[in-house]
Amino acid sequence: MKRIKVLIIILCILVLGLVCMLLTNNNDFKKPSFESNAIVLKDNSEYIDKVLTIKKGYSLFIEGNPKYENGYLYINFYVNTDDNIFLKVRILDKDEIIGESGLLKTGEFLEKVKVKPMDYVGKELTYLIMGYEKDTYYSAGEVKLTVKVGDNNE
């Protein structure tokens, strides 16, 4: 009988500990910050006809032949005004992150991203574009695009 009481007490402590752990779950997710260099385009006609639709409510424009100059990759990243999503782009050289934007809101445009200095002309890079739902910051999906850095004289 004494063993049963001890087992019940241990079981209660374990259940109480589990409940406390679930209630105080410290989710390590940190909301990405917004891009301080993004601007709202007054005239999006240059990009609106070239928008890449990933899925309904998730479309964008990004430069397929970016240029590198003075520590920046010129990507001309635009989030379509018809979408209800936040987007950001991470720039990868193979698996190494060499640059990253903050979040862009619908209708915002980012001309360039600071990247790790190196010789980029002719180099293949990957854009990892990540979507976030506006209200929850849950993932809205991601897409990878491979691009080749162009020569500034072209």
Helices and strands as residue ranges (DSSP letters): H 2-23, E 39-40, H 45-48, E 52-55, E 58-61, E 67-69, E 72-79, E 85-93, E 96-100, E 108-114, E 124-133, E 139-148
